[in-house]
């Protein structure tokens, strides 16, 4: 189940960059010189939804 770009962007706006990077690092995703949206595209939807409600 893939989310569209608008949905993804809305979720990413709610997530702090630091939290996004920490999740990416746990999964071995490169975080240096990468925009938040690019990191988010590589993370599972459930993770993004959880991070967006954590704030």
C-alpha positions in Angstrom: 0.0 0.0 0.0 1.8 3.1 -1.3 1.0 6.6 -0.3 0.9 9.5 -2.8 3.2 12.4 -2.7 0.8 14.9 -1.0 0.1 12.4 1.8 3.8 11.8 2.2 4.6 15.5 2.3 2.0 16.2 5.0 3.4 13.4 7.2 6.9 14.6 6.7 6.0 18.2 7.8 4.9 16.8 11.2 8.1 14.9 11.8 11.3 16.4 13.1 14.4 15.8 11.0 16.3 14.3 13.9 13.6 11.7 14.5 13.5 10.8 10.8 17.2 10.4 10.6 17.3 8.2 13.7 14.8 5.8 12.2 16.6 5.8 8.9 19.9 5.0 10.6 18.3 2.0 12.4 17.4 0.6 9.0 20.8 1.4 7.3 19.4 4.2 5.1 21.9 6.9 4.1 21.0 10.2 5.9 23.9 12.5 4.9 23.1 15.2 2.4 19.6 13.9 1.9 16.3 15.8 2.2 13.7 14.8 4.8 11.3 13.8 2.0 13.9 11.5 0.4 14.5 9.7 3.7 10.7 9.4 4.2 10.3 7.8 0.8 12.5 4.9 2.0 10.8 4.3 5.3 7.7 2.2 5.8 4.4 4.0 6.1 3.7 2.7 9.6 7.0 4.3 10.8 6.2 7.6 9.3 2.7 7.6 10.9 4.1 6.7 14.3 6.7 9.5 14.1 4.2 12.1 13.0 2.0 11.4 16.1 5.0 11.4 18.5 5.6 15.1 18.5 
